[in-house]
């Protein structure tokens, strides 16, 4: 994630956590200059955050009580769905209003309450978009198990493993128990990035080769970025599902 994007998110969190603060205090917390903080505050205002402040040295800065109103009716899954749709549209081809959709979603993130914003960033950090799948892969796609999408979302949300039958590229079926640590997408194909419960090793599973999925509530886990890093092909440029800039 770019340094400035991460700093903007941290700045937004600091503003939400304080009734009122100062530019100097924010600069000290972020370990940047006051000038940098002023530029970042101006950018957050452009993105729709209701930030007010008093001019001059020591002037107070605060986030008005209207914060979070834009996103109050949207949960994390709904925002991720919107963001993913905008990113996938651009991954297939540049489309009219594609960049505006991402700008709007960046402002939406800025308006979220701190706890929900952290939850959203954590989830988006586990979703990666690559280039479009090859014609050979697209031609070989089979229908996806209709219950898989819901169960995958639920397993990720609750941090529990999935059990399913998996058919490899040669058609051999095996029974699997997997912790879903991430998701990689090469439109229109997506892959579960997980840790095999039986072997403890990172494994990648193509969505259309999964059947009879079921949750394993007794098998909980914590997200592990190392699992995802071990599975993403180094020759492919992967873009995390995060705000631009």
BALOBA-1460 file (C-alpha; in Angstrom, 3 decimals):
// residues 245
<rec num="1" residu="x" x="0.000" y="0.000" z="0.000"/>
<rec num="2" residu="x" x="1.488" y="3.428" z="-0.942"/>
<rec num="3" residu="x" x="2.898" y="5.434" z="1.974"/>
<rec num="4" residu="x" x="0.588" y="8.400" z="1.493"/>
<rec num="5" residu="x" x="-2.536" y="6.230" z="1.262"/>
<rec num="6" residu="x" x="-1.618" y="4.527" z="4.542"/>
<rec num="7" residu="x" x="-0.905" y="7.901" z="6.190"/>
<rec num="8" residu="x" x="-4.273" y="9.296" z="5.056"/>
<rec num="9" residu="x" x="-6.065" y="6.360" z="6.630"/>
<rec num="10" residu="x" x="-4.094" y="6.812" z="9.860"/>
<rec num="11" residu="x" x="-4.885" y="10.527" z="9.853"/>
<rec num="12" residu="x" x="-8.595" y="9.829" z="9.409"/>
<rec num="13" residu="x" x="-8.480" y="7.388" z="12.337"/>
<rec num="14" residu="x" x="-6.770" y="9.991" z="14.561"/>
<rec num="15" residu="x" x="-9.425" y="12.573" z="13.714"/>
<rec num="16" residu="x" x="-12.218" y="10.138" z="14.550"/>
<rec num="17" residu="x" x="-10.596" y="9.274" z="17.877"/>
<rec num="18" residu="x" x="-10.307" y="12.900" z="19.090"/>
<rec num="19" residu="x" x="-12.980" y="15.468" z="19.819"/>
<rec num="20" residu="x" x="-10.443" y="18.124" z="18.779"/>
<rec num="21" residu="x" x="-6.717" y="18.139" z="18.128"/>
<rec num="22" residu="x" x="-4.065" y="20.323" z="16.471"/>
<rec num="23" residu="x" x="-1.965" y="20.098" z="13.341"/>
<rec num="24" residu="x" x="1.193" y="19.918" z="15.443"/>
<rec num="25" residu="x" x="-0.199" y="17.046" z="17.521"/>
<rec num="26" residu="x" x="-1.198" y="15.164" z="14.383"/>
<rec num="27" residu="x" x="2.232" y="15.760" z="12.857"/>
<rec num="28" residu="x" x="3.894" y="14.354" z="15.970"/>
<rec num="29" residu="x" x="1.696" y="11.252" z="15.947"/>
<rec num="30" residu="x" x="2.281" y="10.630" z="12.240"/>
<rec num="31" residu="x" x="5.974" y="11.602" z="12.370"/>
<rec num="32" residu="x" x="5.683" y="14.045" z="9.486"/>
<rec num="33" residu="x" x="5.833" y="17.820" z="9.156"/>
<rec num="34" residu="x" x="2.931" y="20.138" z="9.930"/>
<rec num="35" residu="x" x="2.975" y="21.164" z="6.269"/>
<rec num="36" residu="x" x="2.433" y="17.539" z="5.230"/>
<rec num="37" residu="x" x="-0.489" y="17.236" z="7.645"/>
<rec num="38" residu="x" x="-2.109" y="20.378" z="6.211"/>
<rec num="39" residu="x" x="-1.813" y="18.971" z="2.682"/>
<rec num="40" residu="x" x="-3.303" y="15.663" z="3.813"/>
<rec num="41" residu="x" x="-6.150" y="17.432" z="5.619"/>
<rec num="42" residu="x" x="-6.918" y="19.368" z="2.439"/>
<rec num="43" residu="x" x="-7.046" y="16.127" z="0.454"/>
<rec num="44" residu="x" x="-9.369" y="14.477" z="2.975"/>
<rec num="45" residu="x" x="-11.664" y="17.507" z="2.751"/>
<rec num="46" residu="x" x="-11.699" y="17.131" z="-1.051"/>
<rec num="47" residu="x" x="-12.716" y="13.503" z="-0.566"/>
<rec num="48" residu="x" x="-15.695" y="14.523" z="1.515"/>
<rec num="49" residu="x" x="-14.562" y="14.354" z="5.149"/>
<rec num="50" residu="x" x="-16.224" y="17.166" z="7.177"/>
<rec num="51" residu="x" x="-13.035" y="18.561" z="8.755"/>
<rec num="52" residu="x" x="-13.082" y="22.005" z="10.346"/>
<rec num="53" residu="x" x="-10.276" y="23.981" z="11.921"/>
<rec num="54" residu="x" x="-9.054" y="27.342" z="13.177"/>
<rec num="55" residu="x" x="-6.299" y="29.134" z="11.295"/>
<rec num="56" residu="x" x="-3.005" y="30.073" z="12.874"/>
<rec num="57" residu="x" x="-0.470" y="28.251" z="15.057"/>
<rec num="58" residu="x" x="-2.095" y="25.904" z="17.535"/>
<rec num="59" residu="x" x="-5.471" y="26.135" z="15.823"/>
<rec num="60" residu="x" x="-7.804" y="23.259" z="16.583"/>
<rec num="61" residu="x" x="-8.790" y="20.615" z="14.039"/>
<rec num="62" residu="x" x="-11.811" y="18.378" z="14.360"/>
<rec num="63" residu="x" x="-14.090" y="16.050" z="12.461"/>
<rec num="64" residu="x" x="-17.672" y="17.288" z="12.586"/>
<rec num="65" residu="x" x="-20.437" y="15.136" z="14.049"/>
<rec num="66" residu="x" x="-21.792" y="14.354" z="10.579"/>
<rec num="67" residu="x" x="-18.951" y="11.888" z="9.976"/>
<rec num="68" residu="x" x="-20.072" y="8.428" z="9.087"/>
<rec num="69" residu="x" x="-23.509" y="9.521" z="7.846"/>
<rec num="70" residu="x" x="-22.690" y="8.666" z="4.234"/>
<rec num="71" residu="x" x="-21.908" y="5.048" z="5.099"/>
<rec num="72" residu="x" x="-24.264" y="4.471" z="8.007"/>
<rec num="73" residu="x" x="-26.550" y="2.170" z="6.009"/>
<rec num="74" residu="x" x="-23.758" y="0.187" z="4.353"/>
<rec num="75" residu="x" x="-21.963" y="-2.694" z="6.029"/>
<rec num="76" residu="x" x="-18.438" y="-3.852" z="5.248"/>
<rec num="77" residu="x" x="-19.602" y="-6.633" z="2.867"/>
<rec num="78" residu="x" x="-21.650" y="-4.157" z="0.804"/>
<rec num="79" residu="x" x="-18.766" y="-1.689" z="0.530"/>
<rec num="80" residu="x" x="-16.331" y="-4.447" z="-0.449"/>
<rec num="81" residu="x" x="-18.779" y="-5.590" z="-3.130"/>
<rec num="82" residu="x" x="-18.979" y="-2.066" z="-4.582"/>
<rec num="83" residu="x" x="-15.230" y="-1.612" z="-4.465"/>
<rec num="84" residu="x" x="-14.546" y="-5.010" z="-6.005"/>
<rec num="85" residu="x" x="-17.013" y="-4.341" z="-8.804"/>
<rec num="86" residu="x" x="-15.298" y="-1.059" z="-9.669"/>
<rec num="87" residu="x" x="-11.830" y="-2.617" z="-9.579"/>
<rec num="88" residu="x" x="-12.834" y="-5.620" z="-11.693"/>
<rec num="89" residu="x" x="-14.430" y="-3.375" z="-14.292"/>
<rec num="90" residu="x" x="-11.103" y="-1.575" z="-14.699"/>
<rec num="91" residu="x" x="-9.149" y="-4.853" z="-14.684"/>
<rec num="92" residu="x" x="-11.035" y="-6.058" z="-17.752"/>
<rec num="93" residu="x" x="-10.870" y="-2.698" z="-19.561"/>
<rec num="94" residu="x" x="-10.874" y="1.008" z="-18.843"/>
<rec num="95" residu="x" x="-14.532" y="2.020" z="-18.756"/>
<rec num="96" residu="x" x="-16.338" y="5.377" z="-18.509"/>
<rec num="97" residu="x" x="-16.704" y="6.542" z="-14.885"/>
<rec num="98" residu="x" x="-14.438" y="3.739" z="-13.679"/>
<rec num="99" residu="x" x="-12.017" y="6.065" z="-11.908"/>
<rec num="100" residu="x" x="-14.866" y="8.166" z="-10.518"/>
<rec num="101" residu="x" x="-16.286" y="5.035" z="-8.900"/>
<rec num="102" residu="x" x="-12.997" y="4.440" z="-7.092"/>
<rec num="103" residu="x" x="-12.810" y="8.099" z="-6.019"/>
<rec num="104" residu="x" x="-16.327" y="7.878" z="-4.590"/>
<rec num="105" residu="x" x="-15.488" y="4.688" z="-2.735"/>
<rec num="106" residu="x" x="-12.337" y="6.257" z="-1.312"/>
<rec num="107" residu="x" x="-14.488" y="9.075" z="0.098"/>
<rec num="108" residu="x" x="-16.889" y="6.474" z="1.440"/>
<rec num="109" residu="x" x="-14.050" y="4.797" z="3.316"/>
<rec num="110" residu="x" x="-13.028" y="8.164" z="4.758"/>
<rec num="111" residu="x" x="-16.550" y="8.635" z="6.163"/>
<rec num="112" residu="x" x="-16.663" y="5.300" z="8.010"/>
<rec num="113" residu="x" x="-16.442" y="5.037" z="11.795"/>
<rec num="114" residu="x" x="-12.934" y="3.995" z="12.855"/>
<rec num="115" residu="x" x="-13.822" y="0.425" z="13.852"/>
<rec num="116" residu="x" x="-15.617" y="-0.309" z="10.590"/>
<rec num="117" residu="x" x="-12.843" y="1.355" z="8.566"/>
<rec num="118" residu="x" x="-10.245" y="-0.930" z="10.180"/>
<rec num="119" residu="x" x="-12.407" y="-3.978" z="9.490"/>
<rec num="120" residu="x" x="-12.768" y="-2.919" z="5.872"/>
<rec num="121" residu="x" x="-9.037" y="-2.329" z="5.389"/>
<rec num="122" residu="x" x="-8.205" y="-5.689" z="6.966"/>
<rec num="123" residu="x" x="-10.585" y="-7.512" z="4.640"/>
<rec num="124" residu="x" x="-9.553" y="-5.600" z="1.522"/>
<rec num="125" residu="x" x="-5.907" y="-6.340" z="2.303"/>
<rec num="126" residu="x" x="-6.674" y="-10.033" z="1.715"/>
<rec num="127" residu="x" x="-8.209" y="-9.551" z="-1.755"/>
<rec num="128" residu="x" x="-5.930" y="-9.221" z="-4.785"/>
<rec num="129" residu="x" x="-6.813" y="-8.479" z="-8.400"/>
<rec num="130" residu="x" x="-4.562" y="-9.599" z="-11.243"/>
<rec num="131" residu="x" x="-4.845" y="-9.433" z="-15.038"/>
<rec num="132" residu="x" x="-7.624" y="-11.123" z="-16.946"/>
<rec num="133" residu="x" x="-7.405" y="-14.931" z="-17.084"/>
<rec num="134" residu="x" x="-6.014" y="-16.465" z="-20.259"/>
<rec num="135" residu="x" x="-8.366" y="-17.578" z="-23.005"/>
<rec num="136" residu="x" x="-7.476" y="-21.215" z="-22.278"/>
<rec num="137" residu="x" x="-8.498" y="-20.855" z="-18.631"/>
<rec num="138" residu="x" x="-11.691" y="-18.969" z="-19.497"/>
<rec num="139" residu="x" x="-12.735" y="-21.610" z="-22.016"/>
<rec num="140" residu="x" x="-12.242" y="-24.368" z="-19.430"/>
<rec num="141" residu="x" x="-14.381" y="-22.748" z="-16.720"/>
<rec num="142" residu="x" x="-17.176" y="-24.828" z="-15.218"/>
<rec num="143" residu="x" x="-20.228" y="-23.583" z="-13.270"/>
<rec num="144" residu="x" x="-19.492" y="-22.536" z="-9.679"/>
<rec num="145" residu="x" x="-21.251" y="-24.345" z="-6.823"/>
<rec num="146" residu="x" x="-24.151" y="-21.962" z="-6.020"/>
<rec num="147" residu="x" x="-23.615" y="-22.166" z="-2.253"/>
<rec num="148" residu="x" x="-19.852" y="-21.529" z="-2.448"/>
<rec num="149" residu="x" x="-19.914" y="-17.721" z="-2.593"/>
<rec num="150" residu="x" x="-22.020" y="-17.307" z="0.539"/>
<rec num="151" residu="x" x="-20.077" y="-19.920" z="2.509"/>
<rec num="152" residu="x" x="-16.724" y="-18.427" z="1.475"/>
<rec num="153" residu="x" x="-17.836" y="-14.970" z="2.651"/>
<rec num="154" residu="x" x="-19.114" y="-16.431" z="5.922"/>
<rec num="155" residu="x" x="-15.907" y="-18.402" z="6.538"/>
<rec num="156" residu="x" x="-13.763" y="-15.301" z="5.986"/>
<rec num="157" residu="x" x="-16.015" y="-13.125" z="8.168"/>
<rec num="158" residu="x" x="-16.064" y="-15.600" z="11.057"/>
<rec num="159" residu="x" x="-12.481" y="-16.840" z="10.660"/>
<rec num="160" residu="x" x="-13.406" y="-20.521" z="10.359"/>
<rec num="161" residu="x" x="-12.251" y="-23.244" z="7.978"/>
<rec num="162" residu="x" x="-14.099" y="-24.712" z="5.008"/>
<rec num="163" residu="x" x="-14.521" y="-28.364" z="4.058"/>
<rec num="164" residu="x" x="-15.100" y="-29.261" z="0.405"/>
<rec num="165" residu="x" x="-14.407" y="-31.694" z="-2.409"/>
<rec num="166" residu="x" x="-11.768" y="-30.515" z="-4.861"/>
<rec num="167" residu="x" x="-11.087" y="-31.690" z="-8.400"/>
<rec num="168" residu="x" x="-7.532" y="-31.026" z="-9.609"/>
<rec num="169" residu="x" x="-6.518" y="-30.198" z="-13.186"/>
<rec num="170" residu="x" x="-6.444" y="-33.911" z="-14.023"/>
<rec num="171" residu="x" x="-9.936" y="-34.461" z="-12.657"/>
<rec num="172" residu="x" x="-8.864" y="-36.325" z="-9.506"/>
<rec num="173" residu="x" x="-11.191" y="-35.588" z="-6.540"/>
<rec num="174" residu="x" x="-9.957" y="-35.144" z="-2.956"/>
<rec num="175" residu="x" x="-11.564" y="-34.144" z="0.341"/>
<rec num="176" residu="x" x="-10.116" y="-30.911" z="1.761"/>
<rec num="177" residu="x" x="-10.267" y="-28.855" z="4.939"/>
<rec num="178" residu="x" x="-8.896" y="-25.367" z="4.340"/>
<rec num="179" residu="x" x="-8.475" y="-22.071" z="6.213"/>
<rec num="180" residu="x" x="-9.419" y="-19.283" z="3.725"/>
<rec num="181" residu="x" x="-6.765" y="-16.588" z="4.239"/>
<rec num="182" residu="x" x="-7.265" y="-14.646" z="1.026"/>
<rec num="183" residu="x" x="-8.726" y="-14.318" z="-2.434"/>
<rec num="184" residu="x" x="-7.008" y="-13.758" z="-5.775"/>
<rec num="185" residu="x" x="-8.956" y="-12.779" z="-8.864"/>
<rec num="186" residu="x" x="-7.982" y="-13.051" z="-12.516"/>
<rec num="187" residu="x" x="-11.301" y="-12.053" z="-14.084"/>
<rec num="188" residu="x" x="-13.562" y="-13.942" z="-14.400"/>
<rec num="189" residu="x" x="-11.764" y="-16.597" z="-12.317"/>
<rec num="190" residu="x" x="-11.141" y="-16.421" z="-8.585"/>
<rec num="191" residu="x" x="-8.959" y="-18.562" z="-6.377"/>
<rec num="192" residu="x" x="-9.190" y="-19.358" z="-2.683"/>
<rec num="193" residu="x" x="-5.818" y="-18.734" z="-1.020"/>
<rec num="194" residu="x" x="-5.682" y="-20.962" z="2.014"/>
<rec num="195" residu="x" x="-3.803" y="-23.211" z="4.382"/>
<rec num="196" residu="x" x="-4.532" y="-26.931" z="4.164"/>
<rec num="197" residu="x" x="-5.597" y="-28.039" z="7.647"/>
<rec num="198" residu="x" x="-4.166" y="-31.539" z="7.211"/>
<rec num="199" residu="x" x="-0.726" y="-30.576" z="5.877"/>
<rec num="200" residu="x" x="-0.354" y="-27.034" z="7.244"/>
<rec num="201" residu="x" x="0.837" y="-25.889" z="3.801"/>
<rec num="202" residu="x" x="-0.394" y="-22.950" z="1.677"/>
<rec num="203" residu="x" x="-2.629" y="-24.075" z="-1.167"/>
<rec num="204" residu="x" x="-4.535" y="-22.367" z="-4.001"/>
<rec num="205" residu="x" x="-7.952" y="-23.665" z="-5.092"/>
<rec num="206" residu="x" x="-9.815" y="-22.618" z="-8.247"/>
<rec num="207" residu="x" x="-13.421" y="-21.737" z="-7.526"/>
<rec num="208" residu="x" x="-15.065" y="-23.837" z="-10.233"/>
<rec num="209" residu="x" x="-13.268" y="-26.989" z="-9.061"/>
<rec num="210" residu="x" x="-14.772" y="-26.780" z="-5.555"/>
<rec num="211" residu="x" x="-17.956" y="-28.704" z="-4.726"/>
<rec num="212" residu="x" x="-20.072" y="-29.530" z="-1.637"/>
<rec num="213" residu="x" x="-18.560" y="-26.763" z="0.551"/>
<rec num="214" residu="x" x="-19.402" y="-26.616" z="4.262"/>
<rec num="215" residu="x" x="-18.305" y="-24.484" z="7.216"/>
<rec num="216" residu="x" x="-16.162" y="-25.973" z="9.993"/>
<rec num="217" residu="x" x="-17.101" y="-23.762" z="12.985"/>
<rec num="218" residu="x" x="-14.874" y="-25.740" z="15.366"/>
<rec num="219" residu="x" x="-11.774" y="-24.933" z="13.290"/>
<rec num="220" residu="x" x="-11.020" y="-21.229" z="13.791"/>
<rec num="221" residu="x" x="-7.949" y="-19.314" z="12.609"/>
<rec num="222" residu="x" x="-6.387" y="-15.860" z="12.427"/>
<rec num="223" residu="x" x="-5.579" y="-14.309" z="9.023"/>
<rec num="224" residu="x" x="-1.943" y="-14.906" z="8.063"/>
<rec num="225" residu="x" x="-0.442" y="-12.707" z="5.334"/>
<rec num="226" residu="x" x="2.368" y="-15.226" z="4.833"/>
<rec num="227" residu="x" x="-0.098" y="-17.715" z="3.372"/>
<rec num="228" residu="x" x="-1.181" y="-15.207" z="0.727"/>
<rec num="229" residu="x" x="2.380" y="-14.097" z="-0.048"/>
<rec num="230" residu="x" x="3.464" y="-17.705" z="-0.589"/>
<rec num="231" residu="x" x="0.731" y="-18.296" z="-3.172"/>
<rec num="232" residu="x" x="0.619" y="-15.203" z="-5.380"/>
<rec num="233" residu="x" x="2.637" y="-15.891" z="-8.564"/>
<rec num="234" residu="x" x="5.619" y="-13.497" z="-8.629"/>
<rec num="235" residu="x" x="5.404" y="-13.018" z="-12.405"/>
<rec num="236" residu="x" x="1.911" y="-11.487" z="-12.136"/>
<rec num="237" residu="x" x="1.287" y="-7.906" z="-11.052"/>
<rec num="238" residu="x" x="-1.229" y="-8.155" z="-8.215"/>
<rec num="239" residu="x" x="-3.120" y="-5.104" z="-6.967"/>
<rec num="240" residu="x" x="-4.557" y="-5.242" z="-3.431"/>
<rec num="241" residu="x" x="-8.129" y="-4.057" z="-3.082"/>
<rec num="242" residu="x" x="-7.151" y="-0.758" z="-1.455"/>
<rec num="243" residu="x" x="-7.816" y="2.938" z="-2.104"/>
<rec num="244" residu="x" x="-5.853" y="4.630" z="-4.840"/>
<rec num="245" residu="x" x="-3.098" y="7.167" z="-4.036"/>
